[in-house]
Amino acid sequence: MTPECIDSTINSCRNELVEEAYVQTEAAIRAASNVECDKNNRLMDDLLSYVKRQIQAGKLKTLTVRTAKASPGTWPAVAPVRQCTGVC
């Protein structure tokens, strides 16, 4: 993730920036520095590397992503996997 990628993602998905407990505002997202982007990229690389090792070792067959955005009484809900329309 780079500042350019953040900009592209915001422009493509602005309608999803709604006031929710875990959704940052556009201004907060745009305020991310290169240092924060680098830190987040390392964290994501570590996470994906771990998942890959678990899959290769046969310890993980599926990965479910859960979201807090669901109708009352249905949390946790399985979030659909969507293709990012940004140019990252």
N, C-alpha and C positions, 0 to 999 in steps of 0.2 A: 504494500500500500504506500503510495506516495501522495504528496499534496495534490498533484495533478489528477491522480486516480480518485481521490476524495472528492474533488471538484466535479469530475465526470459522474461519479456515483450519485452525488447530491442532485445534480442536474437531471439525471435519469430517474431518480426515485424520490423526488421532493415530496410527492403526495403521501409517502409513507412516514414522513417525519411528523408524527402526531404526538400530542402531549400524553405520554405514558410514563410509568415509573422508571423504565430502563431505556428510554429513547432520548438521546441528547438532542439539543436544539441545533439548527443549522449553524448558528454562530459558534457554539461550543465545538462542533465537529471541525469547522473551518479553522479554529484556533490551534489545532494540533500542529505541533512543530515536527521538523524532520527527525529530531531525537525521539519523540513519541512514536512516530511512524516506524522508525528502526526498532524500537523496543517492542512494539506490537508485532512487527514482522518476525522477529526472533521468537516471540511467544507462540505465534501461530505455526511457525516452522517446527518448534519443539512439539506442539500438540499433534500436528499432522504426522510427524515422524513417529511419535509414540503410537498413534492409531495404526499406522502402516505396519509397525513391528508387531503389534497385537494381532492384526489380520494375518500377517505372514506366519506367525506362530500358532495360528488356529485358535487363538483365545478370544477372538472377536469376529462374529459373523455379520452382525448388522450394527448400525449406528443410528440411534434415534435422537433427533433434535427436538427438544421440548421448548415451548414458549409459554410465557405467562399471559399472553394475549389470547384469551379464550372466553367463551360465554361462562357466566357463573355456573358453577357445579361441574364444569367439564375440564378444569385444569388438573393435571397437566395435559396439554393438547399436543399432538404431533404436528410440528410445523411442516408445511410442504416445502420441498426443495425447489428453489427457483433459480433460473439462470440470470446472473447479473447482466444488465444491459449496458453497464459502463464499459469503458475501453481499457480496463486495467489488464 
